[in-house]
Amino acid sequence: MTSASQILDRVLVLEMVRVTEAAALSAAKLIGRGDEKAADAAAVEAMRGALNELYMDGTVVIGEGERDEAPMLYIGEKVGAAIGKGPKIDIALDPLEGTTITAKAGPNALAVLAVAEEGNLLNAPDVYMEKIAVGPGYSKGVISLEKSVTENVTAVAKEKGVAPGDLIVCVLDRPRHEKIISELRQIGCGIMLIPDGDVAGVIATSDPDTTVDMYMGTGGAPEGVLAAAAMRCVGGQFQGRLLFRNDDERMRAKKWGVEDLDKIYDLEELAKGDCIFAATGVTHGSLLEGVKTLRDGRTTTESVVMRASSGTVRWVKSEHRPKR
């Protein structure tokens, strides 16, 4: 019987980097051009092409939308070079996490994906998700969406051995976060406001060099699953709760198998078993350097690839020479 680890071994961890590199390189050609749709389309086409070269029977469980909304990499689409005979892999992806960022040449745009054995990634609908995250080194349960902002900050500060006001919390710069930001200001916390890209914001809590201690706020549910996969690999903590604005969104959630609409999902419920997370920088950011084009036509990329079963984190710098 084939184990989950053996299945992911066949996919090969570094092959995932080649997939995110392909998307990042294509999107980078449109940095600062002001065309979000063109940048996203370029990343989607490149990522799909790279996935279809891999020996696997892959299914997109989190992608560019449902079939009637997206021409490729839609939820349920089969990808891979061995459909029907290769290892069955579930894939969560965002070929360009930060389309607006890329169009405006802002920081922290990424090409991102996570893979796991079939059935191990939450099939999250494209709705909002309330999120909270903290990096490794804290006791289990130190954060909770059932606690207030102040209670969570106080708990993390106590374990870190500092005053609550010494923490830095990453929050998406959105009007909907005014209450969270106000409460953090009252505590005296430092706040890192980011314009977009909350996958990078969550992962930042796992890297001491970013100085970010916690992530709080509401963003896309698909991005929450991707971030959870990354946090599984590094030993951090993450919780998410789906938020619905109308009955249509509730019906879509039920369509994808979500029964308890008020459920708080722990890390292991969003991304179970062994999983691989990979990301390549499109624009420069706190997590990864962006794509750089050198004078002689060469391009460089920086990527990170993580694996839950081993806890391995690899930083990959690549040089891509122009085709001859």
C-alpha positions in Angstrom: 0.0 0.0 0.0 1.4 3.4 -1.0 1.7 5.9 1.9 1.1 9.7 1.6 4.8 10.4 1.9 5.6 8.0 -0.9 3.0 9.6 -3.1 4.5 13.1 -2.5 8.0 11.7 -3.0 6.9 10.7 -6.6 5.8 14.3 -7.2 9.2 15.5 -6.1 9.4 18.5 -3.8 11.6 20.6 -6.1 9.3 20.0 -9.0 6.8 22.3 -7.1 9.4 25.1 -7.2 9.6 24.8 -11.0 5.9 25.2 -11.2 5.8 28.4 -9.1 8.9 29.7 -10.9 7.1 29.3 -14.2 4.2 31.4 -13.0 6.4 34.0 -11.4 8.5 34.5 -14.5 5.5 35.0 -16.7 3.7 37.4 -14.3 6.9 39.4 -13.8 6.9 40.5 -17.5 3.8 42.6 -16.5 5.0 44.2 -13.3 4.0 47.8 -13.1 2.0 47.7 -16.4 -1.3 48.4 -14.7 -3.1 45.4 -16.1 -4.1 43.0 -13.3 -6.0 40.6 -15.6 -3.1 40.2 -18.1 -0.7 39.5 -15.2 -3.0 36.9 -13.7 -3.7 35.3 -17.0 0.0 35.0 -17.8 0.7 33.3 -14.4 -2.3 31.0 -14.7 -1.3 29.8 -18.2 2.4 29.2 -17.2 1.5 27.4 -14.0 -1.0 25.1 -15.7 1.6 24.2 -18.4 4.2 23.3 -15.7 1.7 21.2 -13.7 0.8 19.3 -16.8 4.4 18.1 -17.2 4.4 16.3 -13.8 3.7 12.6 -13.5 0.6 12.8 -11.3 -3.2 12.6 -11.4 -3.8 16.0 -9.9 -7.1 17.7 -9.0 -7.4 21.5 -8.4 -9.3 21.8 -5.1 -8.6 25.5 -4.7 -8.0 27.5 -7.8 -9.2 30.4 -10.0 -12.9 29.8 -9.3 -15.5 27.4 -10.6 -15.6 26.1 -14.1 -18.0 28.7 -15.4 -15.9 31.5 -13.9 -12.4 30.4 -15.0 -11.1 28.9 -18.3 -8.3 27.0 -16.6 -7.1 26.0 -13.2 -10.7 26.0 -12.0 -11.9 24.0 -9.1 -12.2 20.4 -10.1 -9.9 20.6 -13.1 -7.6 17.6 -13.7 -3.9 18.4 -14.3 -0.8 16.3 -14.7 0.8 14.1 -17.2 -0.6 10.8 -15.7 -4.3 11.4 -15.3 -6.0 8.1 -14.4 -2.8 6.3 -13.6 -0.5 8.5 -11.6 -0.5 9.3 -7.8 -3.7 11.2 -6.9 -2.8 14.6 -5.6 -4.9 17.5 -4.4 -3.7 21.0 -5.4 -4.4 24.4 -3.9 -3.0 27.2 -5.9 -2.8 30.9 -6.5 -0.7 31.6 -9.6 -0.5 35.3 -8.7 -1.2 36.1 -5.1 -1.3 39.9 -5.4 -2.6 40.9 -8.9 -3.0 44.5 -7.9 0.4 44.5 -6.3 1.9 43.3 -9.5 0.1 45.7 -11.7 1.3 48.6 -9.4 4.8 47.1 -8.8 4.2 46.9 -5.1 5.8 44.4 -2.6 5.0 40.8 -1.7 3.4 39.4 -4.8 3.9 35.6 -5.0 3.2 32.6 -7.1 1.9 30.0 -4.6 0.8 26.4 -4.4 0.3 23.6 -1.9 -0.1 19.9 -2.7 -1.2 17.0 -0.5 -2.6 13.5 -0.9 -6.1 13.3 -2.2 -8.7 14.5 0.4 -6.2 16.3 2.7 -6.8 19.9 1.7 -10.0 21.7 2.7 -12.1 22.4 -0.4 -12.7 26.0 0.7 -15.3 28.1 -1.2 -14.3 31.5 -2.5 -15.6 33.5 0.4 -14.0 35.5 3.2 -12.2 33.8 6.1 -11.4 35.3 9.6 -7.8 34.3 10.3 -5.3 34.4 13.1 -1.8 33.0 13.1 1.4 32.9 15.1 4.8 31.3 14.4 6.4 28.3 15.9 7.6 28.1 19.5 4.4 28.7 21.4 2.2 26.2 23.3 -0.7 24.8 21.5 -3.8 26.9 21.8 -2.1 30.1 22.6 -4.3 31.8 20.0 -8.0 31.4 19.3 -10.7 33.1 17.3 -12.9 32.7 20.3 -10.7 35.2 22.2 -10.6 38.9 21.8 -7.8 40.8 20.1 -6.5 41.9 23.5 -6.7 38.4 24.9 -4.7 36.9 22.0 -2.0 39.5 22.1 -1.7 39.2 25.9 -1.3 35.4 25.7 1.4 35.5 23.0 3.3 38.3 24.8 3.2 36.4 28.0 4.8 33.3 26.4 7.3 35.4 24.5 8.3 37.1 27.8 7.5 40.7 26.6 4.9 43.3 27.2 1.9 43.2 24.9 2.9 46.5 23.4 6.2 45.0 22.2 4.5 42.7 19.7 4.1 43.5 16.0 0.9 42.3 14.3 0.4 42.1 10.6 -3.0 43.2 9.3 -4.4 43.8 5.8 -5.0 47.5 5.2 -8.8 47.4 4.8 -11.7 49.5 6.2 -13.2 46.2 7.6 -10.2 46.0 10.0 -10.7 49.4 11.7 -11.9 47.8 14.9 -8.9 45.4 15.1 -6.5 48.2 14.3 -8.0 50.4 16.9 -7.8 47.8 19.6 -4.2 47.0 18.7 -3.4 50.7 18.9 -4.9 50.9 22.4 -2.7 48.0 23.5 0.3 49.8 22.0 1.2 47.1 19.5 3.2 47.8 16.4 1.1 47.2 13.3 2.5 46.1 9.9 -0.2 47.1 7.4 0.0 45.4 4.1 -1.9 46.4 1.0 -2.5 42.8 -0.3 -1.1 39.3 -0.1 -2.1 37.8 3.2 -0.4 34.5 2.4 2.9 36.3 2.8 1.5 38.1 5.8 0.7 34.8 7.6 4.0 33.2 6.7 5.9 36.2 7.9 5.0 35.2 11.5 7.3 32.1 11.1 10.4 34.1 10.1 12.2 36.1 12.8 13.8 38.3 10.3 10.4 39.9 9.5 9.9 40.9 13.2 6.1 40.0 12.7 4.7 38.1 15.7 1.1 37.6 14.8 -1.3 37.9 11.9 -5.0 38.9 12.4 -7.8 39.8 10.1 -10.2 38.7 7.3 -9.1 37.7 3.8 -9.9 35.1 1.2 -10.6 31.5 2.3 -8.6 29.9 -0.5 -5.6 31.9 0.7 -6.2 30.7 4.2 -5.8 27.1 3.1 -2.6 27.9 1.3 -1.3 29.7 4.4 -2.3 26.9 6.7 -0.3 24.4 4.5 2.8 26.6 4.9 2.3 26.9 8.7 1.9 23.1 9.0 5.3 22.7 7.5 7.1 25.2 9.9 5.2 24.3 13.0 3.2 27.5 13.5 -0.4 27.9 14.5 -3.4 29.1 12.5 -7.1 29.2 12.8 -9.7 30.1 10.3 -13.5 30.7 10.3 -15.5 31.1 7.1 -17.6 34.3 6.8 -20.6 34.5 4.5 -22.2 37.7 3.2 -25.3 36.2 1.7 -27.3 33.0 1.1 -25.6 32.4 -2.3 -22.2 32.1 -0.5 -23.7 29.8 2.0 -25.1 27.6 -0.8 -21.7 27.5 -2.5 -20.1 26.4 0.7 -22.5 23.5 1.1 -21.9 22.6 -2.5 -18.2 22.0 -1.7 -19.0 19.9 1.4 -19.0 22.5 4.2 -21.7 21.5 6.6 -21.0 23.5 9.8 -20.9 27.1 8.6 -19.8 28.5 11.9 -16.9 26.1 12.4 -13.5 27.3 13.6 -10.9 25.3 11.6 -7.6 24.4 13.2 -4.4 24.0 11.1 -4.8 20.2 10.8 -8.3 20.5 9.5 -7.3 22.9 6.7 -4.3 21.0 5.6 -4.0 17.4 6.8 -1.3 14.7 6.5 1.9 15.3 4.6 1.8 18.4 2.4 4.2 20.5 0.4 4.1 24.3 0.1 6.0 26.3 -2.5 6.2 29.9 -3.4 8.2 32.1 -5.7 8.5 35.9 -5.4 7.1 37.9 -8.2 7.9 41.3 -6.7 10.3 42.0 -3.9 8.9 41.4 -0.4 9.6 40.6 3.2 9.5 36.8 2.5 11.1 36.5 -1.0 13.0 38.6 -3.5 11.1 39.2 -6.7 12.1 38.3 -10.2 15.1 40.2 -11.5 16.1 40.7 -15.1 19.8 41.1 -15.7 21.5 43.0 -18.5 22.4 39.9 -20.5 18.8 38.7 -20.5 19.2 36.2 -17.6 16.5 36.3 -14.9 16.8 35.3 -11.2 14.1 34.0 -8.9 13.9 33.2 -5.2 11.6 30.5 -3.9 10.8 28.6 -0.7 9.6 25.1 -0.6 8.4 23.4 2.7 7.4 19.9 3.6 5.2 19.0 6.6 6.4 15.4 7.2 10.1 16.4 7.5 9.7 20.0 8.6 12.2 20.9 5.9 12.3 24.4 4.6 14.5 25.0 1.5 15.3 28.4 0.1 16.0 28.1 -3.7 17.7 30.8 -5.7 17.6 30.1 -9.5 19.2 31.6 -12.5 17.3 31.3 -15.8 19.1 31.8 -19.0 17.3 33.0 -22.2 16.4 30.3 -24.6 19.0 29.9 -27.4 
